Every structure is written in C-alpha cells, then in structure tokens.
Amino acid sequence: MPRSFDDVAECVENTLSRVGSHIVLALPLGIGKPNPLANEFYRRARRDPSLRLTIFTALSLRAPQWKGELERRFLEPLVARLFGACVPLDYVTDLHGTGVPDNVRIVEFFLDPGALLNVGHSQRHYVSSNYTHVARDVAAQGVNVVAQLVAKRGVEGRTEYSLGSNPDVTLDLLEHLAPQRRAGRDLVVIGEVNRQMPFMFGPAAVTPETFDCVVEHPRYDYDLFAPPNRRLSTADFAVGLYGARLVRDGGTLQIGIGELGDAVVYALQLRHQQNVEFREMLQGLKAQERCGAALDANGGAAPFEAGLYGCTEMFVDGFLDLYRSGVLRRRVYADVRIQQLLNAGAVSERIDEEFLAALANAGFASPLSAADFAVLQDIGVFRADCRFHNGGIRNSDGQIAAATLNTAAGRRDLLTLCAGRQLCGGTLLHGAFFLGPRGFYAALRDMPEAERRQFSMCGVSFVNQLDGADQALKLAQRRHGRFLNSTMMVTLLGAAVSDGLADGRVVSGVGGQYNFVAMAHALPDARSILTLRSTRENNGKVASNILWNYGNTTIPRHLRDIVVTEYGVADLRGLSDQDAIAALLNIADSRFQDALKREAQGAGKLRADYRIPELHRNNTPRDLEERFILARARGLFSEFPFGTDLTHEEIVLAKALSGLKERTSRAWPRVKALSAAVASRSTPAAVKPYLQRMSLNAPKTRQEWLWQRLLVQELIDIA
C-alpha cells in the first residue's frame, strides 16, 4: 500500500531521500498536474542550487494575462472570479517572468498555444514527439519521479483511485518504466488527491498499489483549471456545418478543443434535432453545388439513427452535449467477435435466441469455455448471479443449463435460466485526457456511475493508434472514422501547418494530430478532416491561411486528405498536385485567390489558362454573413451556443476592447478613432454599466478620460 502524507513538503523530502539530488519529474499535461506538489519540488530546486530538477510535461496552463491598464481593468476581476481558487504553477510564472534557475529544465512536448513564442527556455527545451511516442521518449530520459493528480473513493471498505483527467501518458509511461522497477531501480510514483477531480473508469481506475506515495489533505482540493467557452464566429459555424455533413451515421468521431470543434458539435446537434434547419443552412451555403460529391461520398445529412461512438485523445465537453442530445449513442464492446456482429447488423444489443445463435457462428465454442463465458457475462449476455459450473451455467437458484449455443433447445434453456436482456458494459467514448469549462467537470462528478462508466479514460497508445494486441478490436470499433482537427494554415499542395512558425518557433506542438491523420489513412473507411478559417487578422491586416508554401510542416502533403474552410470542402485524397491546388483555391478567400493561383502557375503546378469557377469567386465574409441572417433571426447560431462563464457585461466589453484594439492598431485608423473620441461628449445611459465595470464612469485623469471616450465609441455600436 502507498505511504500517506498530508503535506507536500514531507512527501518531497521523502522522495528526495530515495532518488537523491537529481530529480527527473514526469507530470501529465493540462489539469492532471498535482500543482502543489509540483510547486514544492520546484521551490526546493530554486532554493538549493545543488539540486537538479528536470520536469517533463506538456500544456502548462496559466490564467489569462493582461497587457496594459485597460486590459487589466477588464481581466483582473474576471480572472479572480474564474481562476482565483486554482493553484498557479510557480515554474510557469517564472518562465514568463525572471526565468527559471540554471539547475532547472522545463521540457514540454506541447506548449500552451501561442503563450511561449518569446520564452527562450521553452523554445529551446521543447521536444517534438508524436503523442504516442511521448511515454517512450520520457522513459528514456531517466525519469525517477512520476506525479499525478488523482481522484479517490471508498467502495465496501476498499480504497480506489482514478487517474481522472489524465491516464493519457501516465499509463503508458508506467508500463515503459516497469522493467526498470523490476530491475531494482528506485522510482517514486506519487498521487495527489483532489476531490474536484472526477472519478473516471476504464483503465484510468487503478489500484492503490500503483502509487508509492499519496498526498491527501482538504487544503489541496483546489479548483481545476477551467477555461470558459469562447465565442463562435460566422466562419466557425460554416466550418462546423460542412464538418457535420461529412460525418457518417453509425461511425466514429474525434474532435479537438477550440471554436471549430465546438462549431462541429453544434452543427451535429442541429443535424439531429433540427434537421430541416440544418438542410436549409447547407442549401443557403450552396454546399451541394460547391462540394456535393465529397459530402455525399463521405457523410450524410439525415438525423442519426445508429448514432456515433467517440474515439478521441481529448474528451472535450462537446461530447457530453452530443450524448445528451442523442448523437453519441453507438456503444462499442471489448470483444472483437461481438463488435463484428453488431457492425454487420447480425445482432442488436437485445439478448434473444437469434443473438445466441449468432454467437455460435462468430467463433464462440459450443459448449462455451469458461473464458468465453466470462467475456459474455461481462457484457451482460449472462446475468451477474450466474456461474460457470462443470461445463454448464448455474444460476442463483441452483438451476443449471448446458452451455450449448448450437441447438435451439440449448439456446432456449440459456435464455430461460441464465441470459440477460440487454448488452451492458458498452463504451460510448474512449478518451485519453480532458480539459474544459467548470460545468463540464461538475457534470462528470455528478453523473451516476453507470453513465460515467460509458466514458472510458485510457492510455493514448490505445486511442491514438491501431498498433498493438488490440488492433483487430480497434479496427472493428472505429468504423467510418471521422477525425476532425484544426490547423493554422494549409499550403496549396495540401501540407498542414499546425504547430509552429517558419522561423522554427513552436506555437503549440504536434500532439496527436499526426496520429489521427495517419490512422485515417490506415483504417479502411476513415477520413482525416483538417479544419481552418480561410483568413486571419493581425494588427488590422488580413492574411490568407491558405498559402502557396510555408517553412514549417506538421502534416506532410503525402498525407493530404480532406480540408474544410468556411467556404467549403476540398477532398484531396488521391488527387494530382494540379487538382489539389484547384480544390483548395475553391475554398480560399476570394481576396487572395488570384495571387495564390499566380504562384502555383509560376511554379508550373497549375496550367496557365486555369480559371477558378465563378461559383467560388464570391468567397467573402460579407456574403457569408448574409447567409446566416435569417437563421440568426430564428435564434440559431448564437455566439455562445453552449453557454459561457462570462457575464453579459464581460461579453460586450470583450467585443468592444477587441474592436478598439483593431481600430487603433494602424496609424491612420488610430488618428480617426482618437479624433472621433475627442469630439464625442455624450455618454448614453446604456453604456454606463460597462464604464462602471471598467472603473471609467468617473475619469480622474486625462488618460482615463480618453480611454472612456474611446470605449464609449465602441460600446455605442454594440451595447
């Protein structure tokens, strides 16, 4: 049994006495980090230069930060409300401040997106690994401490633990480290209990013997980091509509975090619950004319009958929305023979004589072996009160049925005496980690155990790849896979840029994106769908996200598959370079199409007389907005369709501050904005609550007065 501590300092002291002065600490990504414990290790190293500390981790989160006084006035109360009860990571604070000491290295395989572009330590110590290779790569670096935030519960006098949000790398890492432990190497595995962590099942549920030490005290029950839902734009919703149209009923779904993933979830719900409106929106977008062949070949538009199964490295809160709305309802089972019968439609989840007859044809012995009986009992074919007894099956009343499947009489006896009524123990989603808003964590904690067991948290080696002993089962479960991931940029030759810039700096990381793209090509009926907005805006300047080429690649062109923007779908699989270029030009913003076409022609990749079809020559934000007007008037496509932790005032102010930043980012627009602000003297009553929230209702200095006038100009158009 693990040694218990109620203080992280005592636990760290004990660990140092075992592993010595060189600590190689592995921490999970995201919210799986035991922040108080991690901070204690870091503080020890910061105080004592004789200690050497290397931390292997990813996605080290921190609350939103402000730049300048206006942003502070907006963000400070918001951050205090949403993140005030979280425990910040000291090493993250130092990375963004004075830096970590020379005896400390922070090594990450996935960075907080965009937050560390100018942090030299993080850029130098970033490790580029596929998610499925991280455990192998970390184990090879001499890890001697593994620490994890865990959930705990007591059942009939037994203590049980769960890796909660993050079995992803930990399960695989412990497997890699097991031979070292058996060889006598001293490794310390530490669990820190937090009662805010949902107790998740599947392989995430582990025995106490998994840990050498457990830290537990109410003062460590801090709030989990919970980023609020973000606003969805018209472009996001359009991408979501096309993405949802590419999903096949009875299939498998993977989506990632962010606005584009949320938009896909919303569109899937619309397809299922308001199908007429879903079809009308696609008709308004001229989806069939633009890309009907790709849509019809790969997806569907009807409501879901069989439903979807989730196989996703990141269990985002959108999957719970899909579950509640009846979209996520295809259960998969842990026996390949049962799964193949379900896929073929030979059986349903109802246990009847036809079901038992199908078992005999699927490779189950007749009479059944003890092993096959155990498999079938686990999934509900036989009742829990039954036991395998001398080659037969005995129920709790002492009645025995022969374990034969190949005769009608034998099957009837089994149904009468021993069989269940419905399959159970199926899985709706296999996930490797989760991160989301506060309501998501609360929903998981409050969910009845029987429901929560349908969401199986497991190692990333199971979710993100087909290789391994379970390959046949994975192939059966992951039918019609649709793996939707966002990317930053796509080249006209089909390469995707998702993790870094042309100068080598890392924005985020490869994560599992390559895994799912490669798996889409390996599965017989799967597709990789990379989503992106066609343009981005920075300092008032619009640039295309579809480029001729770029100095960094995450997904190479030879793995090109489906690309979706707000202007449609480009199905690139198997196309020649010229045809791939033409397809991507069709979904590019029309302001950039001609320049992109000329670059391709200049390289000899597109014939000189090629013309972009007129149907795709009006790919503009204005035209797109017009196509959503009527639907929005009916209450569809709201900015926060899944709600938000932001107040109404904060939503309005965020828009106003964003508009102000955009308006003052360039010289001439800045002059016009300042002139209008100075000339304005009135303050409409409707904007006064927003000024009060920003402490600008009664300016005390000329600077505050100018901020007030600038903000009033923005608020007049919004509030």
C-alpha positions as a printed Julia matrix, in Angstrom:
719×3 Matrix{Float64}:
   0.0     0.0     0.0
   1.22    3.56   -0.66
   2.66    5.67    2.1
   0.3     8.51    3.02
   1.24   12.16    3.51
  -0.89   15.16    4.42
   1.79   17.68    3.48
   3.56   18.05    0.14
   6.78   19.17    1.83
   7.04   15.91    3.76
   6.31   13.91    0.61
   9.01   15.75   -1.35
  11.5    15.27    1.48
  10.79   11.55    1.48
  11.15   11.38   -2.29
  14.5    13.19   -2.25
  15.79   10.74    0.34
  15.07    7.94   -2.14
  16.09    9.38   -5.53
  18.83   11.79   -4.5
  19.62   15.3    -5.69
  18.89   14.75   -9.4
  15.13   14.72   -9.85
  13.63   13.84  -13.22
   9.94   14.51  -12.69
   7.21   13.46  -15.13
   3.93   15.38  -14.89
   0.8    14.97  -17.03
  -0.39   17.64  -19.39
  -3.17   20.07  -18.54
  -5.12   19.65  -15.32
  -3.57   16.29  -14.4
  -0.63   18.05  -12.75
  -0.57   17.99   -8.94
   0.22   21.71   -8.76
   1.01   21.99   -5.02
   3.37   19.02   -5.26
   5.0    20.31   -8.45
   5.46   23.7    -6.83
   7.18   22.14   -3.81
   9.67   20.26   -5.99
  10.35   23.45   -7.95
  10.74   25.63   -4.85
  13.24   23.17   -3.38
  15.34   23.36   -6.55
  15.01   27.13   -6.7
  16.28   27.46   -3.13
  19.03   24.84   -3.39
  21.36   25.05   -6.42
  22.83   21.65   -5.53
  19.56   20.04   -6.62
  19.0    19.4   -10.31
  15.39   19.28  -11.46
  14.11   18.34  -14.88
  10.35   18.4   -15.43
   8.88   16.53  -18.4
   5.35   17.66  -19.09
   3.07   19.5   -21.54
   0.38   22.16  -21.66
   1.34   24.0   -18.5
  -1.63   26.32  -18.08
  -1.97   29.75  -16.55
  -4.8    32.21  -16.17
  -5.24   34.91  -18.85
  -2.73   37.74  -18.55
  -3.15   41.39  -19.41
  -1.04   43.85  -21.3
  -1.71   47.43  -20.35
  -4.08   49.15  -17.98
  -7.28   48.75  -20.0
  -6.82   45.01  -20.27
  -6.05   44.83  -16.55
  -9.32   46.56  -15.67
 -11.2    44.06  -17.79
  -9.34   40.87  -16.92
  -8.42   41.25  -13.26
 -11.94   40.78  -11.81
 -12.69   38.05  -14.38
  -9.53   36.12  -13.57
 -10.16   36.43   -9.84
 -13.65   35.02  -10.27
 -12.86   32.18  -12.67
  -9.33   31.21  -11.64
  -8.9    32.63   -8.14
  -9.29   29.23   -6.44
  -6.82   27.5    -8.76
  -3.2    26.92   -7.74
  -0.81   28.56  -10.23
   2.32   26.72  -11.28
   5.37   28.59   -9.99
   7.61   27.46  -12.82
   5.14   28.86  -15.35
   5.14   32.2   -13.54
   8.94   32.26  -13.63
   9.12   31.22  -17.3
   7.1    34.32  -18.16
   8.98   36.48  -15.67
  12.55   36.35  -14.44
  13.17   32.84  -15.77
  13.83   29.52  -14.07
  17.18   28.94  -12.34
  20.08   27.23  -14.14
  19.6    23.98  -12.22
  16.04   23.57  -13.57
  14.85   22.48  -17.02
  11.22   22.53  -18.09
  10.82   20.16  -21.05
   7.44   20.11  -22.79
   6.12   18.23  -25.81
   3.11   20.52  -26.2
   3.11   24.2   -25.26
   0.29   26.45  -24.1
  -0.76   27.59  -27.61
   0.91   30.85  -28.57
   1.86   31.73  -24.99
   5.56   30.78  -25.16
   6.62   32.06  -28.57
   9.03   34.52  -27.0
  10.13   32.46  -24.0
  13.59   31.21  -24.9
  13.79   28.46  -22.27
  10.58   26.86  -23.52
  11.57   27.14  -27.16
  14.99   25.59  -26.54
  13.71   22.72  -24.41
  10.66   21.82  -26.46
  10.61   18.17  -27.59
   8.85   17.36  -30.85
   7.18   13.98  -30.29
   4.02   12.37  -31.51
   1.66   11.9   -28.58
   2.01    8.11  -28.83
   5.82    8.36  -28.58
   5.96   10.61  -25.52
   5.98    7.81  -22.91
   8.83    6.06  -24.71
  10.83    9.27  -25.08
  10.3    10.37  -21.47
  11.16    6.95  -20.05
  14.46    7.06  -21.94
  15.43   10.31  -20.19
  15.9     8.78  -16.75
  12.59    9.65  -15.11
  12.69    8.78  -11.42
   9.52   10.5   -10.14
   6.04   10.35  -11.65
   3.4    12.57  -10.05
  -0.29   12.83  -10.88
  -3.47   14.47   -9.61
  -5.94   11.68   -8.79
  -9.49   11.04   -7.66
 -10.22    8.75   -4.73
 -13.24    6.86   -3.47
 -14.12    4.13   -0.99
 -16.21    1.11   -2.03
 -17.23   -1.56    0.51
 -14.22   -0.81    2.66
 -11.8    -0.7    -0.28
  -9.9     2.38   -1.4
  -9.89    3.0    -5.14
  -8.07    5.61   -7.18
  -8.56    7.05  -10.63
  -6.13    8.91  -12.87
  -9.15   11.06  -13.66
  -8.49   13.54  -16.43
  -5.1    12.17  -17.47
  -4.42    8.48  -17.93
  -3.07    9.5   -21.37
   0.7     9.27  -20.95
   0.84    8.03  -17.36
  -0.48    4.53  -18.09
   1.92    4.09  -21.0
   4.83    5.58  -19.05
   4.33    3.25  -16.08
   4.36    0.32  -18.5
   7.66    1.55  -20.0
   9.15    2.03  -16.51
   8.0    -1.34  -15.15
  11.12   -3.25  -16.34
  13.35   -0.67  -14.64
  11.45   -1.09  -11.39
  11.7    -4.87  -11.6
  15.43   -4.5   -12.11
  15.67   -2.65   -8.79
  15.8     0.98   -9.92
  14.19    3.26   -7.35
  11.28    5.09   -8.96
   8.68    7.0    -6.99
   5.08    7.25   -8.2
   3.04    9.87   -6.32
  -0.68   10.54   -6.39
  -2.11   13.78   -5.03
  -5.8    13.51   -4.19
  -8.15   16.29   -5.26
 -11.87   15.91   -4.63
 -12.67   18.21   -7.54
 -11.26   15.59   -9.93
 -14.0    13.36  -11.41
 -13.52    9.65  -10.72
 -13.26    8.16  -14.21
 -13.41    4.5   -15.14
 -11.83    2.23  -17.7
  -8.05    1.81  -17.47
  -7.94    5.15  -15.59
  -9.25    3.32  -12.49
  -6.14    1.96  -10.79
  -5.3     0.08   -7.63
  -3.62    1.68   -4.61
  -0.5    -0.39   -5.39
   0.05    1.86   -8.43
   1.45    4.51   -6.08
   4.4     4.62   -3.71
   3.07    7.75   -2.01
  -0.28    9.5    -1.79
  -0.73   13.09   -0.65
  -4.14   13.95    0.73
  -5.46   16.93    2.67
  -8.5    19.21    2.2
  -6.23   22.2     1.55
  -5.16   20.53   -1.7
  -8.74   20.33   -3.03
  -8.23   23.41   -5.21
 -10.33   24.23   -8.27
  -9.3    22.59  -11.52
  -8.22   24.96  -14.27
 -11.33   25.59  -16.38
 -11.13   27.78  -19.49
 -14.53   29.27  -20.37
 -16.21   28.59  -23.71
 -15.17   31.05  -26.4
 -17.32   33.0   -28.83
 -18.12   31.29  -32.14
 -17.95   33.37  -35.31
 -19.92   33.02  -38.54
 -16.87   31.42  -40.17
 -16.68   28.89  -37.32
 -20.32   27.92  -37.77
 -19.89   27.49  -41.51
 -16.91   25.21  -40.96
 -18.99   23.29  -38.43
 -21.85   22.78  -40.88
 -19.55   21.32  -43.52
 -17.8    19.2   -40.91
 -21.07   17.78  -39.58
 -22.2    16.96  -43.12
 -19.05   14.82  -43.56
 -19.84   12.61  -40.56
 -21.46    9.25  -41.28
 -24.2     7.78  -39.1
 -23.02    4.7   -37.21
 -19.45    5.97  -37.33
 -16.64    7.16  -35.09
 -15.88   10.76  -34.14
 -12.8    12.56  -32.92
 -12.73   16.31  -32.36
 -10.38   18.67  -30.58
 -10.69   21.7   -28.34
 -11.47   25.15  -29.63
 -14.04   27.11  -31.52
 -14.01   24.97  -34.66
 -14.57   21.79  -32.66
 -17.42   23.46  -30.76
 -18.95   24.55  -34.07
 -18.88   20.96  -35.35
 -20.67   19.8   -32.18
 -23.32   22.48  -32.62
 -23.87   21.52  -36.26
 -24.12   17.81  -35.39
 -26.81   18.66  -32.84
 -28.6    20.81  -35.41
 -28.47   17.96  -37.93
 -30.01   15.56  -35.42
 -32.51   17.77  -33.6
 -33.48   20.41  -36.19
 -32.8    18.63  -39.42
 -34.9    20.93  -41.62
 -32.9    23.95  -40.45
 -29.64   22.04  -40.95
 -30.5    21.25  -44.54
 -31.73   24.79  -45.18
 -28.42   26.22  -43.97
 -26.44   23.92  -46.23
 -28.69   24.86  -49.11
 -28.13   28.54  -48.33
 -24.38   27.95  -48.39
 -24.78   26.21  -51.77
 -22.99   23.25  -50.24
 -24.25   20.76  -52.79
 -23.14   22.88  -55.75
 -19.79   23.69  -54.15
 -18.74   20.26  -52.9
 -21.64   17.85  -53.15
 -19.57   14.93  -54.4
 -17.29   15.0   -51.35
 -20.22   15.44  -48.97
 -22.28   12.61  -50.43
 -19.36   10.19  -50.69
 -18.25   10.65  -47.11
 -21.1    11.78  -44.88
 -24.81   12.3   -44.53
 -27.46   14.9   -43.8
 -30.15   12.84  -42.05
 -30.68   12.66  -38.29
 -28.66    9.97  -36.53
 -30.28    6.57  -36.13
 -27.36    4.37  -35.11
 -25.52    7.32  -33.55
 -21.8     7.91  -33.08
 -19.03    6.47  -30.92
 -16.26    8.77  -29.7
 -12.6     7.8   -30.02
 -10.71   10.94  -29.18
  -7.47   11.81  -27.46
  -9.21   14.81  -25.9
 -12.57   14.29  -24.27
 -13.99   17.77  -24.83
 -17.2    18.94  -23.18
 -18.91   18.89  -26.58
 -19.07   15.1   -26.37
 -21.32   15.42  -23.32
 -23.58   17.72  -25.35
 -23.7    15.11  -28.1
 -24.5    12.44  -25.52
 -27.34   14.48  -24.02
 -28.8    15.2   -27.47
 -28.77   11.54  -28.55
 -26.0    11.8   -31.15
 -23.32    9.97  -29.13
 -25.07    6.65  -28.57
 -23.25    3.92  -30.5
 -21.69    1.68  -27.9
 -18.68   -0.47  -28.64
 -17.68   -3.65  -26.83
 -14.38   -5.15  -25.76
 -14.75   -8.4   -27.72
 -13.97   -8.28  -31.44
 -16.45  -11.05  -32.27
 -19.35   -9.22  -30.62
 -18.3    -5.95  -32.24
 -18.17   -7.51  -35.71
 -21.65   -8.99  -35.24
 -23.0    -5.57  -34.26
 -21.24   -3.88  -37.19
 -22.73   -6.38  -39.63
 -26.21   -5.92  -38.22
 -26.36   -9.64  -37.42
 -27.39   -8.84  -33.84
 -28.69   -5.91  -31.85
 -27.98   -5.15  -28.19
 -31.06   -7.18  -27.22
 -30.35  -10.73  -25.97
 -32.61  -13.26  -27.68
 -32.32  -16.66  -29.34
 -31.17  -15.06  -32.58
 -28.35  -13.38  -30.66
 -27.22  -16.66  -29.07
 -27.35  -18.43  -32.45
 -25.16  -15.71  -33.95
 -22.55  -16.3   -31.23
 -22.02  -19.87  -32.42
 -21.41  -18.59  -35.95
 -18.99  -15.92  -34.73
 -16.41  -18.25  -33.23
 -17.74  -18.87  -29.71
 -17.31  -22.56  -28.86
 -20.3   -24.75  -28.16
 -20.27  -25.76  -25.42
 -18.83  -22.48  -24.16
 -15.45  -22.38  -22.47
 -15.03  -20.74  -19.07
 -13.12  -17.89  -20.73
 -15.88  -17.21  -23.27
 -18.49  -17.37  -20.51
 -16.56  -14.7   -18.59
 -16.39  -12.47  -21.68
 -20.11  -12.79  -22.32
 -21.05  -12.28  -18.68
 -19.01   -9.06  -18.57
 -21.13   -7.58  -21.36
 -24.47   -8.76  -20.0
 -25.21  -11.82  -22.13
 -25.37  -13.84  -18.9
 -26.69  -12.47  -15.62
 -24.28  -11.47  -12.87
 -25.69  -14.11  -10.5
 -24.71  -16.98  -12.82
 -21.56  -19.08  -12.51
 -19.74  -21.43  -14.87
 -20.05  -24.86  -13.26
 -18.72  -28.18  -14.56
 -19.17  -27.2   -18.19
 -22.65  -25.73  -17.6
 -24.04  -22.42  -16.37
 -25.66  -22.32  -12.94
 -27.97  -19.53  -11.76
 -28.53  -18.3    -8.2
 -31.45  -20.72   -7.75
 -29.16  -23.67   -8.4
 -30.62  -24.4   -11.83
 -28.1   -25.47  -14.46
 -28.28  -25.02  -18.23
 -25.94  -26.68  -20.67
 -23.53  -24.12  -22.16
 -24.5   -25.01  -25.71
 -25.27  -22.49  -28.42
 -25.67  -24.72  -31.48
 -29.09  -26.19  -30.68
 -32.43  -24.41  -30.37
 -33.24  -26.29  -27.16
 -29.93  -25.33  -25.6
 -30.39  -21.68  -26.51
 -33.92  -21.66  -25.06
 -32.64  -23.09  -21.77
 -29.95  -20.43  -21.59
 -32.47  -17.68  -22.26
 -34.85  -19.0   -19.62
 -32.35  -19.7   -16.86
 -29.25  -17.59  -17.34
 -29.38  -14.89  -20.02
 -29.63  -11.15  -19.53
 -31.98   -8.99  -21.52
 -29.63   -6.37  -22.95
 -25.93   -5.97  -23.56
 -24.25   -3.85  -20.9
 -20.78   -2.53  -20.25
 -20.54   -0.88  -23.66
 -18.4     2.19  -24.2
 -19.66    5.39  -25.81
 -16.29    7.12  -25.77
 -12.65    6.23  -25.35
 -10.64    9.27  -24.33
  -7.11    9.94  -23.14
  -7.43   13.28  -21.32
  -9.94   16.04  -20.73
  -9.97   19.78  -20.19
 -12.94   22.12  -20.29
 -15.17   24.64  -18.54
 -16.27   24.33  -14.91
 -19.67   22.93  -15.81
 -18.03   20.04  -17.65
 -16.14   18.85  -14.57
 -19.24   19.25  -12.42
 -21.34   17.24  -14.89
 -18.82   14.38  -14.8
 -18.66   14.41  -11.0
 -22.45   14.43  -10.67
 -23.13   11.82  -13.35
 -24.41    8.49  -12.0
 -21.68    5.85  -12.0
 -23.46    3.63  -14.53
 -23.5     6.51  -17.02
 -19.96    7.65  -16.27
 -18.63    4.15  -16.91
 -19.64    4.56  -20.55
 -16.87    7.18  -20.89
 -13.68    5.14  -20.66
 -10.46    7.02  -19.99
  -7.38    5.14  -21.15
  -3.81    5.46  -22.39
  -3.05    7.4   -25.52
  -1.48    4.28  -27.03
  -4.97    2.78  -27.2
  -6.82    5.82  -28.51
  -4.36    7.33  -30.97
  -3.1     4.35  -32.91
  -4.09    0.97  -34.3
  -0.9    -0.92  -33.42
  -0.81   -3.41  -30.59
  -2.55   -6.53  -29.39
  -5.96   -4.85  -29.73
  -5.56   -3.96  -33.41
  -8.4    -6.19  -34.66
 -10.73   -4.82  -31.98
  -9.81   -1.22  -32.81
 -10.47   -1.85  -36.49
 -13.92   -3.2   -35.63
 -14.81   -0.4   -33.22
 -13.57    2.54  -35.3
 -15.76    2.08  -38.35
 -16.35    5.14  -40.55
 -13.86    7.17  -38.54
 -14.08   10.94  -38.96
 -11.14   12.62  -37.27
 -11.63   16.4   -37.19
  -8.7    18.55  -36.14
  -7.99   22.23  -36.57
  -4.88   23.58  -38.23
  -3.38   27.06  -38.59
  -2.51   27.05  -42.27
  -2.63   24.78  -45.31
  -0.41   25.01  -48.39
  -1.85   24.68  -51.88
  -0.07   21.33  -52.15
  -2.01   20.03  -49.14
   0.55   20.19  -46.33
  -0.79   21.43  -42.98
   0.9    23.8   -40.54
  -0.48   23.21  -37.04
   2.33   23.52  -34.52
   4.97   26.11  -35.39
   6.18   29.05  -37.42
   8.51   29.25  -40.39
  11.37   30.54  -38.19
  11.27   27.36  -36.08
   9.46   28.75  -33.08
   6.81   26.45  -31.65
   3.26   27.69  -31.22
   1.9    24.55  -29.55
   3.06   21.11  -30.65
   2.29   18.14  -32.84
   0.27   16.45  -30.1
  -1.81   13.67  -31.57
  -2.74   15.31  -34.86
  -0.31   13.24  -36.93
  -1.56   10.08  -35.17
  -5.14   10.65  -36.26
  -4.22   11.69  -39.8
  -2.12    8.55  -40.22
  -4.86    6.41  -38.65
  -7.42    7.83  -41.08
  -5.27    6.56  -43.95
  -4.78    3.17  -42.26
  -8.44    2.45  -41.46
 -10.46    1.13  -44.41
 -13.29    3.71  -44.32
 -11.93    6.65  -42.29
 -11.15   10.24  -43.24
  -8.94   12.91  -41.73
 -10.68   16.29  -41.83
  -8.49   19.32  -41.14
 -10.46   22.48  -40.43
  -9.37   26.1   -40.53
 -10.65   29.6   -41.1
  -9.61   30.84  -44.54
  -8.07   34.05  -43.16
  -6.63   35.56  -40.02
  -6.32   39.16  -38.92
  -3.4    40.69  -37.06
  -2.97   44.39  -36.29
  -5.75   45.26  -38.69
  -4.23   43.35  -41.6
  -5.96   40.33  -43.14
  -3.86   37.41  -44.39
  -4.79   34.14  -46.04
  -4.42   30.88  -44.12
  -4.17   29.05  -47.43
  -0.65   29.65  -48.72
   1.48   28.56  -51.64
   4.14   27.16  -49.31
   5.48   27.6   -45.78
   8.7    26.95  -43.9
   7.19   24.51  -41.4
   5.04   21.42  -41.86
   3.09   19.35  -39.32
   1.21   17.09  -41.74
   3.1    16.38  -44.99
   1.43   16.68  -48.36
   1.56   12.93  -48.98
  -0.98   12.53  -46.14
  -3.36   15.14  -47.52
  -6.99   14.18  -47.13
  -9.99   16.48  -46.54
  -9.64   20.21  -45.79
 -12.59   22.36  -44.7
 -12.89   26.15  -44.51
 -15.97   28.32  -44.17
 -16.22   28.24  -47.96
 -16.49   24.51  -48.44
 -14.75   21.14  -48.61
 -11.65   20.13  -50.56
 -11.29   16.35  -50.82
  -7.6    15.96  -51.69
  -7.07   12.24  -51.22
  -5.54   10.68  -54.32
  -5.58   13.9   -56.35
  -2.75   15.13  -58.53
  -0.98   18.3   -57.42
  -2.86   20.37  -60.01
  -6.25   19.06  -58.92
  -5.4    19.51  -55.23
  -4.41   23.12  -55.9
  -7.63   23.77  -57.79
  -9.71   22.26  -54.96
  -8.01   24.4   -52.33
  -8.36   27.57  -54.39
 -12.11   26.92  -54.38
 -12.25   27.18  -50.58
  -9.84   30.12  -50.22
 -10.97   33.67  -49.51
 -11.56   35.36  -52.88
  -9.37   38.33  -51.93
  -6.37   36.0   -52.16
  -7.37   33.54  -54.87
  -5.73   35.3   -57.81
  -2.37   35.8   -56.09
  -2.35   32.17  -54.95
  -3.23   30.99  -58.44
  -0.36   33.0   -59.94
   2.13   31.47  -57.5
   1.02   27.96  -58.44
   1.19   28.8   -62.13
   4.63   30.36  -61.69
   5.87   27.07  -60.24
   4.42   25.14  -63.16
   1.95   23.35  -60.92
  -1.2    24.8   -62.47
  -1.84   25.24  -66.17
  -1.5    28.8   -67.44
  -5.11   29.09  -68.69
  -6.73   27.79  -65.5
  -9.75   29.77  -64.3
 -11.33   29.49  -60.86
 -15.04   28.59  -61.33
 -17.41   31.54  -60.86
 -19.27   29.62  -58.15
 -16.21   30.07  -55.9
 -15.36   33.67  -56.79
 -17.52   35.26  -54.12
 -15.88   33.7   -51.07
 -16.12   36.81  -48.89
 -17.0    37.43  -45.23
 -19.85   39.76  -46.24
 -21.5    37.15  -48.45
 -21.11   34.55  -45.71
 -22.67   36.78  -43.05
 -25.7    37.4   -45.25
 -26.37   33.66  -45.46
 -26.78   33.45  -41.67
 -29.12   36.43  -41.18
 -32.43   34.56  -41.35
 -31.24   31.66  -39.19
 -30.0    34.05  -36.53
 -33.32   35.85  -36.56
 -34.87   32.48  -35.6
 -32.49   32.13  -32.65
 -29.91   29.83  -34.23
 -26.12   30.26  -34.27
 -25.8    32.39  -31.15
 -22.28   33.43  -30.19
 -22.2    31.15  -27.14
 -24.44   28.2   -28.05
 -23.18   26.13  -25.11
 -23.22   28.97  -22.61
 -20.27   30.72  -21.04
 -18.82   31.56  -17.64
 -18.5    35.19  -18.77
 -21.12   37.7   -17.68
 -23.15   39.67  -20.23
 -21.12   42.78  -19.43
 -17.86   40.9   -19.99
 -19.07   39.57  -23.35
 -19.92   43.08  -24.54
 -16.72   44.59  -23.17
 -14.6    41.86  -24.77
 -16.08   42.8   -28.16
 -15.58   46.48  -27.53
 -11.96   46.09  -26.45
 -11.24   43.81  -29.4
 -12.76   46.38  -31.77
 -10.78   49.17  -30.13
  -7.54   47.23  -30.45
  -8.23   46.56  -34.12
  -9.22   50.18  -34.77
  -6.07   51.61  -33.17
  -3.54   49.07  -34.47
  -2.55   51.18  -37.5
  -1.65   54.83  -37.79
  -4.46   56.34  -39.86
  -7.33   54.38  -38.26
  -5.83   55.32  -34.9
  -5.92   59.02  -35.77
  -9.56   58.75  -36.87
 -10.54   56.86  -33.72
  -8.83   59.39  -31.46
 -10.41   62.3   -33.32
 -13.88   60.79  -33.0
 -13.32   60.08  -29.33
 -12.16   63.6   -28.54
 -15.07   65.11  -30.47
 -17.6    62.95  -28.63
 -19.07   64.43  -25.46
 -22.22   62.4   -24.77
 -22.4    59.19  -22.78
 -25.58   57.2   -23.48
 -27.18   55.65  -20.43
 -26.9    52.17  -21.98
 -23.1    52.2   -21.83
 -22.74   53.45  -18.26
 -22.78   49.96  -16.61
 -19.89   48.92  -18.83
 -17.91   52.02  -17.93
 -18.55   51.3   -14.27
 -17.27   47.74  -14.71
 -14.05   49.24  -16.14
 -13.84   51.93  -13.4
 -14.16   54.6   -16.09
 -17.53   56.04  -15.1
 -15.79   58.97  -13.39
 -12.37   59.6   -15.03
  -9.79   61.14  -12.73
  -7.01   61.76  -15.26
  -6.82   62.85  -18.89
  -5.69   59.32  -19.82
  -8.77   57.82  -18.16
 -10.97   60.38  -19.92
  -9.5    59.4   -23.3
  -9.98   55.68  -22.55
 -13.57   56.42  -21.61
 -14.3    58.31  -24.83
 -12.67   55.59  -26.98
 -14.6    52.87  -25.21
 -17.88   54.76  -25.49
 -17.44   54.93  -29.27
 -17.07   51.16  -29.44
 -19.89   50.45  -26.99
 -22.43   52.61  -28.81
 -22.34   50.17  -31.73
 -22.54   47.04  -29.53
 -24.45   47.62  -26.3
